[in-house]
Amino acid sequence: MAEIHELSAVELRDALRSGELSSRQATGHFLDRIAAENRHLGAFITVTAEQALLDAAAADESHARAVRGGTVLAPLHGMPVAFKDLSDVAGVVTTHGSAALDHKPALTDGALVATLKGAGVVSLGKTQVPEFGLTAYSENRIAPPSRNPYALSRSSGGSSGGSAAAVAAGLVPFAPGSDGGGSVRIPAAACGLVGLKPGRGLAPAGESTGDPAGLVVSGPLARTAADAALLLDAMVPRTGPGPGKSAPGYLELAAQDPPKLRIGVSLDSPWQTIFPFTPDAEAMDALAEGIRRLEAAGHETSEASIRYDNRYPGAFTTAWTAAVGDARITPQREALLAPLTRTFRRRAQQHGPAKLAESLGFLHQFRRDTIAQYAAWDLMLMPALAQTPRPVGWFTGAAHGDGYWPAAEWAGDADGDYRKQCEYAPWSSMVNVCGLPAISIPVHWTGGATGAGLPMGVQLIGPMGSESLLLQLAAQVGC
């Protein structure tokens, strides 16, 4: 057998169910890898090794009972995972990546955690996030930054950056992330993973802060489309269509061939009116490779011109940062917030409920207008990111590239930080506003045929209910 971390998540699931591997073996193996590698990667904020081993032992006992009694095991029986540190895990501190909060253990599991624990997973700990999940990089003032396994000087993206780094480095077989403006797709693209953002309402949000615009949804980060489908099946349990029948799950559907599709290719972004940008050559190389693979599979691609209302940037920013304005932080501790968080918290409080209501009303209309334009094609295609994974500290101007307090002072240019993020990931947030499914697929390496360099990907956006189709496309192009 290959090393445990070299197995796909599907292979590991099968080995655990058959008894070829015990949950204690798998859990111990991944904990050993975390102990050896996390000091370089910064993927985990908290490692709950003792509790994980107890939970793994309990999983092995339940496996033995199931064998004796012929009962059915949970779908992810004994599978190690990690949760980003915006999700509440009972008995474990949820830091939200912030030095300004009191760090107390959560009393209960959040909805996503409870769902996945019910599916049989063993939690190894909490992964690195930006403060309140606000940014496209996972750096904060409480712990070392999350780094890209393919180049430790580069960021793993955000806000699910710690989870993406952990999956890419083989510290967990797969991981749930949450996505309110690109927070699954951005780190997936930066770390060479498949990252699926499901449509609105399909899976629990996975975060314990407010979301007045309904932007956030949970989705899987995985090395393959099949692994992502396996995790999505556990995040979105399905019921059968009738007695004696069961609807096919995402894993089964992902293995099927998709129909021939008409795919619109667009570089248009709702951010380009206030933040004009030119995609890096590496982003265009990834797009060209994505088009080549899709056309080789028999799909038709054509240029798509999408018109976005120039009021979008202000409305999205108001909605996206509303929750941080309501966060319970004492005036004495506000100085501990990162510059970007502090700036947008102040602005959110100045805007008040009337401005938020106005922004939410606009975003509802934006959703209708955008979906109507996308409907001319079966799917939309664009680069996943406009730039290669950025250096650690690049967004914040952090000294020495350390990116965390107190080892480095941050430059404090919140607006410059935000602009850099919007230019880095200009095709992410509008998908959340529309509530549509989207997937980031790795298709290109900057090192070319050498296999060295950094991963680059493409994003496919589908209509509501197209999660299975997106997974099929990812599998078809080689993931």
One Martini backbone bead per residue (centre of mass of N, CA, C, O) as a GRO file, in nm:
protein
  479
    1MET     BB    1   0.099   0.034   0.018
    2ALA     BB    2   0.068   0.340   0.033
    3GLU     BB    3   0.087   0.605   0.175
    4ILE     BB    4  -0.164   0.743   0.339
    5HIS     BB    5  -0.131   1.041   0.210
    6GLU     BB    6  -0.139   0.915  -0.096
    7LEU     BB    7  -0.417   0.867  -0.074
    8SER     BB    8  -0.708   0.894  -0.155
    9ALA     BB    9  -1.004   0.954  -0.011
   10VAL     BB   10  -1.144   0.709  -0.133
   11GLU     BB   11  -0.927   0.501  -0.054
   12LEU     BB   12  -0.940   0.555   0.248
   13ARG     BB   13  -1.234   0.492   0.292
   14ASP     BB   14  -1.208   0.193   0.200
   15ALA     BB   15  -0.992   0.104   0.409
   16LEU     BB   16  -1.169   0.166   0.660
   17ARG     BB   17  -1.418  -0.014   0.591
   18SER     BB   18  -1.249  -0.291   0.554
   19GLY     BB   19  -0.990  -0.278   0.775
   20GLU     BB   20  -0.705  -0.220   0.658
   21LEU     BB   21  -0.763   0.038   0.825
   22SER     BB   22  -0.740   0.239   1.091
   23SER     BB   23  -0.815   0.529   1.246
   24ARG     BB   24  -0.557   0.537   1.419
   25GLN     BB   25  -0.360   0.519   1.188
   26ALA     BB   26  -0.453   0.765   1.025
   27THR     BB   27  -0.444   0.977   1.248
   28GLY     BB   28  -0.147   0.938   1.332
   29HIS     BB   29  -0.023   1.004   1.059
   30PHE     BB   30  -0.132   1.298   1.032
   31LEU     BB   31  -0.017   1.403   1.300
   32ASP     BB   32   0.278   1.359   1.222
   33ARG     BB   33   0.274   1.553   0.980
   34ILE     BB   34   0.199   1.804   1.134
   35ALA     BB   35   0.444   1.804   1.329
   36ALA     BB   36   0.653   1.830   1.083
   37GLU     BB   37   0.505   2.071   0.886
   38ASN     BB   38   0.361   2.320   1.030
   39ARG     BB   39   0.606   2.503   1.093
   40HIS     BB   40   0.618   2.586   0.779
   41LEU     BB   41   0.301   2.637   0.695
   42GLY     BB   42   0.062   2.733   0.894
   43ALA     BB   43  -0.220   2.567   0.879
   44PHE     BB   44  -0.235   2.550   1.193
   45ILE     BB   45  -0.360   2.665   1.503
   46THR     BB   46  -0.504   2.389   1.601
   47VAL     BB   47  -0.424   2.083   1.779
   48THR     BB   48  -0.631   1.780   1.855
   49ALA     BB   49  -0.485   1.502   1.931
   50GLU     BB   50  -0.617   1.366   2.175
   51GLN     BB   51  -0.912   1.370   2.071
   52ALA     BB   52  -0.859   1.227   1.802
   53LEU     BB   53  -0.768   0.954   1.925
   54LEU     BB   54  -1.032   0.900   2.074
   55ASP     BB   55  -1.216   0.908   1.822
   56ALA     BB   56  -1.071   0.682   1.670
   57ALA     BB   57  -1.123   0.460   1.877
   58ALA     BB   58  -1.431   0.479   1.856
   59ALA     BB   59  -1.441   0.407   1.554
   60ASP     BB   60  -1.321   0.122   1.588
   61GLU     BB   61  -1.543   0.015   1.771
   62SER     BB   62  -1.778   0.060   1.567
   63HIS     BB   63  -1.661  -0.126   1.353
   64ALA     BB   64  -1.672  -0.387   1.517
   65ARG     BB   65  -1.980  -0.381   1.564
   66ALA     BB   66  -2.061  -0.380   1.263
   67VAL     BB   67  -1.937  -0.654   1.195
   68ARG     BB   68  -2.102  -0.822   1.402
   69GLY     BB   69  -2.404  -0.678   1.321
   70GLY     BB   70  -2.436  -0.555   1.020
   71THR     BB   71  -2.393  -0.259   1.014
   72VAL     BB   72  -2.384   0.071   0.917
   73LEU     BB   73  -2.165   0.295   0.822
   74ALA     BB   74  -2.049   0.581   0.803
   75PRO     BB   75  -1.942   0.747   0.521
   76LEU     BB   76  -1.681   0.882   0.711
   77HIS     BB   77  -1.540   0.664   0.863
   78GLY     BB   78  -1.252   0.782   1.031
   79MET     BB   79  -1.200   1.054   0.890
   80PRO     BB   80  -0.972   1.290   0.849
   81VAL     BB   81  -0.998   1.636   0.957
   82ALA     BB   82  -1.046   1.997   0.912
   83PHE     BB   83  -1.122   2.317   1.056
   84LYS     BB   84  -1.189   2.620   1.021
   85ASP     BB   85  -1.149   2.918   1.235
   86LEU     BB   86  -1.493   2.972   1.197
   87SER     BB   87  -1.565   2.703   1.330
   88ASP     BB   88  -1.748   2.528   1.556
   89VAL     BB   89  -1.591   2.333   1.818
   90ALA     BB   90  -1.638   2.153   2.070
   91GLY     BB   91  -1.391   2.261   2.309
   92VAL     BB   92  -1.289   2.478   2.096
   93VAL     BB   93  -1.133   2.734   1.983
   94THR     BB   94  -1.258   3.036   1.824
   95THR     BB   95  -1.073   3.297   1.676
   96HIS     BB   96  -1.113   3.434   1.386
   97GLY     BB   97  -0.816   3.554   1.362
   98SER     BB   98  -0.827   3.723   1.648
   99ALA     BB   99  -0.696   3.946   1.901
  100ALA     BB  100  -0.985   4.092   1.995
  101LEU     BB  101  -1.069   3.822   2.117
  102ASP     BB  102  -1.203   3.597   2.316
  103HIS     BB  103  -1.060   3.270   2.385
  104LYS     BB  104  -1.316   3.042   2.375
  105PRO     BB  105  -1.471   2.768   2.402
  106ALA     BB  106  -1.695   2.596   2.247
  107LEU     BB  107  -2.007   2.457   2.328
  108THR     BB  108  -2.071   2.389   2.022
  109ASP     BB  109  -2.150   2.274   1.728
  110GLY     BB  110  -2.168   2.347   1.427
  111ALA     BB  111  -2.342   2.261   1.153
  112LEU     BB  112  -2.111   2.141   0.985
  113VAL     BB  113  -1.973   1.977   1.207
  114ALA     BB  114  -2.218   1.804   1.280
  115THR     BB  115  -2.253   1.675   1.004
  116LEU     BB  116  -1.964   1.542   0.984
  117LYS     BB  117  -1.971   1.385   1.245
  118GLY     BB  118  -2.221   1.219   1.153
  119ALA     BB  119  -2.031   1.097   0.910
  120GLY     BB  120  -1.741   1.018   1.089
  121VAL     BB  121  -1.540   1.221   1.160
  122VAL     BB  122  -1.201   1.335   1.242
  123SER     BB  123  -1.073   1.588   1.430
  124LEU     BB  124  -0.749   1.769   1.424
  125GLY     BB  125  -0.856   2.078   1.390
  126LYS     BB  126  -0.749   2.418   1.324
  127THR     BB  127  -0.738   2.655   1.068
  128GLN     BB  128  -0.613   2.902   0.897
  129VAL     BB  129  -0.710   3.255   0.909
  130PRO     BB  130  -0.844   3.534   0.859
  131GLU     BB  131  -0.988   3.795   0.980
  132PHE     BB  132  -1.312   3.695   0.960
  133GLY     BB  133  -1.266   3.606   0.652
  134LEU     BB  134  -1.194   3.875   0.461
  135THR     BB  135  -0.952   3.741   0.292
  136ALA     BB  136  -0.716   3.625   0.025
  137TYR     BB  137  -0.556   3.569   0.295
  138SER     BB  138  -0.371   3.377   0.566
  139GLU     BB  139  -0.342   3.638   0.783
  140ASN     BB  140  -0.237   3.731   1.120
  141ARG     BB  141  -0.203   3.821   1.486
  142ILE     BB  142  -0.179   3.498   1.617
  143ALA     BB  143  -0.023   3.358   1.369
  144PRO     BB  144   0.121   3.209   1.141
  145PRO     BB  145   0.122   3.192   0.820
  146SER     BB  146  -0.012   3.064   0.541
  147ARG     BB  147   0.147   2.839   0.320
  148ASN     BB  148   0.276   2.732   0.025
  149PRO     BB  149   0.378   2.414  -0.061
  150TYR     BB  150   0.525   2.516  -0.346
  151ALA     BB  151   0.591   2.804  -0.184
  152LEU     BB  152   0.676   2.943   0.117
  153SER     BB  153   0.667   3.254   0.014
  154ARG     BB  154   0.371   3.187  -0.039
  155SER     BB  155   0.044   3.198  -0.053
  156SER     BB  156  -0.267   3.004   0.011
  157GLY     BB  157  -0.480   3.194   0.067
  158GLY     BB  158  -0.842   3.290   0.090
  159SER     BB  159  -0.980   3.185   0.386
  160SER     BB  160  -0.900   2.862   0.326
  161GLY     BB  161  -0.578   2.834   0.352
  162GLY     BB  162  -0.515   2.617   0.566
  163SER     BB  163  -0.677   2.390   0.433
  164ALA     BB  164  -0.533   2.389   0.159
  165ALA     BB  165  -0.248   2.334   0.266
  166ALA     BB  166  -0.317   2.065   0.406
  167VAL     BB  167  -0.403   1.911   0.152
  168ALA     BB  168  -0.154   1.963  -0.036
  169ALA     BB  169   0.050   1.839   0.202
  170GLY     BB  170  -0.087   1.585   0.351
  171LEU     BB  171  -0.254   1.646   0.642
  172VAL     BB  172  -0.513   1.589   0.472
  173PRO     BB  173  -0.736   1.451   0.245
  174PHE     BB  174  -0.954   1.672   0.324
  175ALA     BB  175  -1.171   1.980   0.318
  176PRO     BB  176  -1.359   2.213   0.459
  177GLY     BB  177  -1.505   2.507   0.338
  178SER     BB  178  -1.562   2.862   0.298
  179ASP     BB  179  -1.780   3.083   0.079
  180GLY     BB  180  -1.824   3.455   0.029
  181GLY     BB  181  -1.578   3.549  -0.217
  182GLY     BB  182  -1.363   3.280  -0.264
  183SER     BB  183  -1.260   3.091  -0.005
  184VAL     BB  184  -1.220   2.825  -0.186
  185ARG     BB  185  -1.114   2.900  -0.479
  186ILE     BB  186  -0.855   3.054  -0.419
  187PRO     BB  187  -0.687   2.836  -0.258
  188ALA     BB  188  -0.717   2.619  -0.469
  189ALA     BB  189  -0.561   2.767  -0.691
  190ALA     BB  190  -0.295   2.818  -0.523
  191CYS     BB  191  -0.280   2.477  -0.445
  192GLY     BB  192  -0.392   2.273  -0.670
  193LEU     BB  193  -0.712   2.247  -0.640
  194VAL     BB  194  -1.026   2.141  -0.575
  195GLY     BB  195  -1.295   2.395  -0.569
  196LEU     BB  196  -1.624   2.400  -0.426
  197LYS     BB  197  -1.908   2.607  -0.486
  198PRO     BB  198  -2.203   2.598  -0.392
  199GLY     BB  199  -2.509   2.664  -0.381
  200ARG     BB  200  -2.740   2.824  -0.233
  201GLY     BB  201  -2.839   2.616   0.051
  202LEU     BB  202  -2.700   2.327   0.033
  203ALA     BB  203  -2.500   2.412   0.266
  204PRO     BB  204  -2.359   2.486   0.532
  205ALA     BB  205  -2.172   2.761   0.608
  206GLY     BB  206  -1.949   2.728   0.868
  207GLU     BB  207  -2.020   2.993   1.030
  208SER     BB  208  -2.038   3.228   1.333
  209THR     BB  209  -2.129   3.465   1.155
  210GLY     BB  210  -2.260   3.702   0.985
  211ASP     BB  211  -2.498   3.716   0.670
  212PRO     BB  212  -2.705   3.928   0.513
  213ALA     BB  213  -2.654   3.824   0.194
  214GLY     BB  214  -2.599   3.514   0.160
  215LEU     BB  215  -2.284   3.427   0.068
  216VAL     BB  216  -2.237   3.171   0.243
  217VAL     BB  217  -2.068   2.854   0.171
  218SER     BB  218  -1.998   2.527   0.168
  219GLY     BB  219  -1.689   2.347   0.065
  220PRO     BB  220  -1.466   2.154  -0.109
  221LEU     BB  221  -1.126   2.035  -0.056
  222ALA     BB  222  -0.927   1.879  -0.320
  223ARG     BB  223  -0.741   1.672  -0.542
  224THR     BB  224  -1.020   1.567  -0.653
  225ALA     BB  225  -1.330   1.524  -0.775
  226ALA     BB  226  -1.400   1.270  -0.612
  227ASP     BB  227  -1.324   1.382  -0.332
  228ALA     BB  228  -1.520   1.620  -0.340
  229ALA     BB  229  -1.776   1.445  -0.372
  230LEU     BB  230  -1.753   1.288  -0.109
  231LEU     BB  231  -1.777   1.535   0.078
  232LEU     BB  232  -2.043   1.648  -0.034
  233ASP     BB  233  -2.220   1.410   0.048
  234ALA     BB  234  -2.182   1.477   0.358
  235MET     BB  235  -2.284   1.781   0.346
  236VAL     BB  236  -2.529   1.656   0.141
  237PRO     BB  237  -2.765   1.479   0.220
  238ARG     BB  238  -2.950   1.215   0.070
  239THR     BB  239  -3.261   1.126  -0.068
  240GLY     BB  240  -3.479   0.926  -0.186
  241PRO     BB  241  -3.740   0.901  -0.435
  242GLY     BB  242  -3.816   0.616  -0.295
  243PRO     BB  243  -3.898   0.316  -0.234
  244GLY     BB  244  -3.600   0.134  -0.276
  245LYS     BB  245  -3.453   0.408  -0.336
  246SER     BB  246  -3.169   0.603  -0.467
  247ALA     BB  247  -2.998   0.868  -0.510
  248PRO     BB  248  -2.743   0.982  -0.661
  249GLY     BB  249  -2.441   1.076  -0.589
  250TYR     BB  250  -2.171   1.271  -0.646
  251LEU     BB  251  -1.971   1.042  -0.693
  252GLU     BB  252  -2.131   0.899  -0.912
  253LEU     BB  253  -2.175   1.148  -1.102
  254ALA     BB  254  -1.868   1.227  -1.147
  255ALA     BB  255  -1.818   0.956  -1.332
  256GLN     BB  256  -1.973   1.092  -1.545
  257ASP     BB  257  -2.056   1.206  -1.845
  258PRO     BB  258  -2.096   1.487  -1.997
  259PRO     BB  259  -2.235   1.690  -2.187
  260LYS     BB  260  -2.246   1.891  -2.440
  261LEU     BB  261  -2.110   2.226  -2.430
  262ARG     BB  262  -2.171   2.574  -2.377
  263ILE     BB  263  -1.896   2.805  -2.341
  264GLY     BB  264  -1.826   3.096  -2.177
  265VAL     BB  265  -1.572   3.347  -2.232
  266SER     BB  266  -1.443   3.559  -1.960
  267LEU     BB  267  -1.291   3.885  -1.831
  268ASP     BB  268  -1.513   4.003  -1.690
  269SER     BB  269  -1.559   4.255  -1.422
  270PRO     BB  270  -1.700   4.431  -1.148
  271TRP     BB  271  -1.403   4.575  -1.076
  272GLN     BB  272  -1.283   4.732  -1.339
  273THR     BB  273  -1.385   5.029  -1.292
  274ILE     BB  274  -1.199   5.077  -1.019
  275PHE     BB  275  -0.994   4.812  -1.093
  276PRO     BB  276  -0.787   4.799  -1.314
  277PHE     BB  277  -0.682   4.506  -1.508
  278THR     BB  278  -0.417   4.261  -1.585
  279PRO     BB  279  -0.360   3.963  -1.666
  280ASP     BB  280  -0.153   3.736  -1.633
  281ALA     BB  281   0.009   3.519  -1.830
  282GLU     BB  282  -0.055   3.269  -1.645
  283ALA     BB  283  -0.363   3.303  -1.659
  284MET     BB  284  -0.383   3.275  -1.970
  285ASP     BB  285  -0.258   2.996  -1.984
  286ALA     BB  286  -0.477   2.856  -1.821
  287LEU     BB  287  -0.710   2.925  -2.004
  288ALA     BB  288  -0.601   2.790  -2.260
  289GLU     BB  289  -0.589   2.506  -2.132
  290GLY     BB  290  -0.886   2.483  -2.061
  291ILE     BB  291  -0.990   2.509  -2.348
  292ARG     BB  292  -0.839   2.271  -2.469
  293ARG     BB  293  -0.966   2.049  -2.289
  294LEU     BB  294  -1.264   2.105  -2.351
  295GLU     BB  295  -1.247   2.072  -2.661
  296ALA     BB  296  -1.128   1.782  -2.655
  297ALA     BB  297  -1.413   1.686  -2.511
  298GLY     BB  298  -1.641   1.854  -2.708
  299HIS     BB  299  -1.659   2.146  -2.643
  300GLU     BB  300  -1.793   2.475  -2.665
  301THR     BB  301  -1.631   2.786  -2.731
  302SER     BB  302  -1.694   3.139  -2.640
  303GLU     BB  303  -1.727   3.461  -2.641
  304ALA     BB  304  -1.808   3.670  -2.347
  305SER     BB  305  -2.015   3.951  -2.282
  306ILE     BB  306  -2.022   4.123  -1.971
  307ARG     BB  307  -2.244   4.327  -1.784
  308TYR     BB  308  -2.161   4.551  -1.520
  309ASP     BB  309  -2.243   4.724  -1.253
  310ASN     BB  310  -2.073   5.003  -1.105
  311ARG     BB  311  -2.210   4.955  -0.806
  312TYR     BB  312  -2.095   4.690  -0.691
  313PRO     BB  313  -1.846   4.742  -0.506
  314GLY     BB  314  -1.998   4.900  -0.281
  315ALA     BB  315  -2.219   4.690  -0.218
  316PHE     BB  316  -2.045   4.449  -0.148
  317THR     BB  317  -1.872   4.575   0.076
  318THR     BB  318  -2.104   4.637   0.265
  319ALA     BB  319  -2.204   4.341   0.296
  320TRP     BB  320  -1.931   4.195   0.370
  321THR     BB  321  -1.871   4.406   0.635
  322ALA     BB  322  -2.115   4.404   0.835
  323ALA     BB  323  -2.038   4.194   1.056
  324VAL     BB  324  -1.788   4.348   1.174
  325GLY     BB  325  -1.962   4.584   1.286
  326ASP     BB  326  -2.115   4.371   1.498
  327ALA     BB  327  -1.889   4.294   1.655
  328ARG     BB  328  -1.784   4.200   1.982
  329ILE     BB  329  -1.589   4.482   2.063
  330THR     BB  330  -1.397   4.645   2.253
  331PRO     BB  331  -1.247   4.947   2.251
  332GLN     BB  332  -0.972   4.842   2.377
  333ARG     BB  333  -0.943   4.606   2.130
  334GLU     BB  334  -0.938   4.747   1.844
  335ALA     BB  335  -0.621   4.775   1.813
  336LEU     BB  336  -0.595   4.452   1.744
  337LEU     BB  337  -0.675   4.499   1.476
  338ALA     BB  338  -0.654   4.493   1.166
  339PRO     BB  339  -0.653   4.743   0.946
  340LEU     BB  340  -0.882   4.641   0.765
  341THR     BB  341  -1.088   4.573   0.984
  342ARG     BB  342  -1.099   4.849   1.123
  343THR     BB  343  -1.189   5.014   0.879
  344PHE     BB  344  -1.452   4.846   0.803
  345ARG     BB  345  -1.587   4.871   1.073
  346ARG     BB  346  -1.620   5.176   1.079
  347ARG     BB  347  -1.784   5.199   0.815
  348ALA     BB  348  -2.019   5.017   0.895
  349GLN     BB  349  -2.110   5.198   1.136
  350GLN     BB  350  -2.160   5.456   0.958
  351HIS     BB  351  -2.377   5.350   0.759
  352GLY     BB  352  -2.583   5.156   0.846
  353PRO     BB  353  -2.894   5.013   0.772
  354ALA     BB  354  -2.966   5.176   0.515
  355LYS     BB  355  -2.718   5.107   0.344
  356LEU     BB  356  -2.752   4.803   0.353
  357ALA     BB  357  -3.032   4.788   0.222
  358GLU     BB  358  -2.946   4.916  -0.044
  359SER     BB  359  -2.731   4.703  -0.119
  360LEU     BB  360  -2.916   4.453  -0.116
  361GLY     BB  361  -3.105   4.551  -0.339
  362PHE     BB  362  -2.893   4.564  -0.561
  363LEU     BB  363  -2.793   4.266  -0.548
  364HIS     BB  364  -3.056   4.142  -0.643
  365GLN     BB  365  -3.048   4.273  -0.924
  366PHE     BB  366  -2.770   4.170  -1.009
  367ARG     BB  367  -2.843   3.876  -1.008
  368ARG     BB  368  -3.058   3.881  -1.231
  369ASP     BB  369  -2.883   4.008  -1.457
  370THR     BB  370  -2.650   3.799  -1.461
  371ILE     BB  371  -2.806   3.535  -1.504
  372ALA     BB  372  -2.929   3.623  -1.775
  373GLN     BB  373  -2.654   3.632  -1.924
  374TYR     BB  374  -2.548   3.341  -1.864
  375ALA     BB  375  -2.792   3.183  -2.013
  376ALA     BB  376  -2.647   3.173  -2.305
  377TRP     BB  377  -2.501   2.951  -2.141
  378ASP     BB  378  -2.407   2.673  -1.965
  379LEU     BB  379  -2.119   2.803  -1.910
  380MET     BB  380  -1.856   2.965  -1.733
  381LEU     BB  381  -1.526   3.104  -1.821
  382MET     BB  382  -1.219   3.151  -1.625
  383PRO     BB  383  -0.999   3.251  -1.438
  384ALA     BB  384  -0.931   3.210  -1.107
  385LEU     BB  385  -0.680   3.401  -1.142
  386ALA     BB  386  -0.483   3.697  -1.224
  387GLN     BB  387  -0.257   3.570  -1.038
  388THR     BB  388  -0.019   3.462  -0.878
  389PRO     BB  389   0.080   3.365  -0.600
  390ARG     BB  390   0.141   3.551  -0.332
  391PRO     BB  391   0.329   3.690  -0.118
  392VAL     BB  392   0.402   3.703   0.190
  393GLY     BB  393   0.285   4.029   0.283
  394TRP     BB  394   0.181   4.181   0.020
  395PHE     BB  395  -0.095   4.304   0.112
  396THR     BB  396   0.013   4.441   0.403
  397GLY     BB  397   0.326   4.509   0.436
  398ALA     BB  398   0.487   4.308   0.592
  399ALA     BB  399   0.742   4.257   0.773
  400HIS     BB  400   0.945   3.993   0.659
  401GLY     BB  401   0.680   3.815   0.582
  402ASP     BB  402   0.522   3.716   0.843
  403GLY     BB  403   0.216   3.839   0.905
  404TYR     BB  404   0.243   3.871   1.236
  405TRP     BB  405   0.159   3.914   1.560
  406PRO     BB  406   0.451   4.082   1.682
  407ALA     BB  407   0.675   4.030   1.448
  408ALA     BB  408   0.492   4.243   1.276
  409GLU     BB  409   0.428   4.521   1.098
  410TRP     BB  410   0.170   4.684   0.953
  411ALA     BB  411   0.106   4.928   0.722
  412GLY     BB  412  -0.226   5.016   0.703
  413ASP     BB  413  -0.340   4.981   0.395
  414ALA     BB  414  -0.652   4.902   0.335
  415ASP     BB  415  -0.711   4.995   0.038
  416GLY     BB  416  -0.466   4.857  -0.090
  417ASP     BB  417  -0.532   4.575  -0.002
  418TYR     BB  418  -0.813   4.553  -0.138
  419ARG     BB  419  -0.723   4.603  -0.425
  420LYS     BB  420  -0.535   4.362  -0.452
  421GLN     BB  421  -0.755   4.148  -0.414
  422CYS     BB  422  -0.937   4.233  -0.659
  423GLU     BB  423  -0.702   4.182  -0.870
  424TYR     BB  424  -0.648   3.880  -0.795
  425ALA     BB  425  -0.991   3.824  -0.749
  426PRO     BB  426  -1.227   3.928  -0.988
  427TRP     BB  427  -1.418   3.631  -1.017
  428SER     BB  428  -1.578   3.565  -0.732
  429SER     BB  429  -1.807   3.737  -0.575
  430MET     BB  430  -2.045   3.730  -0.788
  431VAL     BB  431  -2.123   3.434  -0.729
  432ASN     BB  432  -2.235   3.482  -0.444
  433VAL     BB  433  -2.453   3.683  -0.519
  434CYS     BB  434  -2.591   3.469  -0.721
  435GLY     BB  435  -2.570   3.166  -0.587
  436LEU     BB  436  -2.369   2.997  -0.749
  437PRO     BB  437  -2.201   2.756  -0.888
  438ALA     BB  438  -1.842   2.673  -0.842
  439ILE     BB  439  -1.512   2.595  -0.995
  440SER     BB  440  -1.180   2.498  -0.921
  441ILE     BB  441  -0.921   2.416  -1.168
  442PRO     BB  442  -0.634   2.250  -1.224
  443VAL     BB  443  -0.415   2.313  -1.541
  444HIS     BB  444  -0.141   2.469  -1.440
  445TRP     BB  445   0.217   2.537  -1.469
  446THR     BB  446   0.475   2.764  -1.456
  447GLY     BB  447   0.705   2.536  -1.531
  448GLY     BB  448   0.570   2.346  -1.710
  449ALA     BB  449   0.712   2.044  -1.805
  450THR     BB  450   0.871   2.021  -1.524
  451GLY     BB  451   0.655   2.068  -1.271
  452ALA     BB  452   0.721   2.330  -1.174
  453GLY     BB  453   0.606   2.567  -0.962
  454LEU     BB  454   0.285   2.709  -1.004
  455PRO     BB  455  -0.040   2.702  -0.967
  456MET     BB  456  -0.315   2.705  -1.210
  457GLY     BB  457  -0.652   2.814  -1.288
  458VAL     BB  458  -1.000   2.753  -1.334
  459GLN     BB  459  -1.337   2.882  -1.381
  460LEU     BB  460  -1.662   2.743  -1.322
  461ILE     BB  461  -1.998   2.841  -1.405
  462GLY     BB  462  -2.323   2.760  -1.292
  463PRO     BB  463  -2.620   2.671  -1.246
  464MET     BB  464  -2.851   2.577  -1.063
  465GLY     BB  465  -2.765   2.241  -0.978
  466SER     BB  466  -2.443   2.197  -1.111
  467GLU     BB  467  -2.239   2.032  -0.936
  468SER     BB  468  -2.210   1.768  -1.096
  469LEU     BB  469  -2.115   1.894  -1.360
  470LEU     BB  470  -1.856   2.026  -1.250
  471LEU     BB  471  -1.727   1.759  -1.158
  472GLN     BB  472  -1.721   1.629  -1.438
  473LEU     BB  473  -1.533   1.837  -1.568
  474ALA     BB  474  -1.295   1.798  -1.379
  475ALA     BB  475  -1.254   1.498  -1.451
  476GLN     BB  476  -1.227   1.534  -1.764
  477VAL     BB  477  -0.958   1.735  -1.735
  478GLY     BB  478  -0.783   1.565  -1.489
  479CYS     BB  479  -0.902   1.559  -1.158
   0.00000   0.00000   0.00000
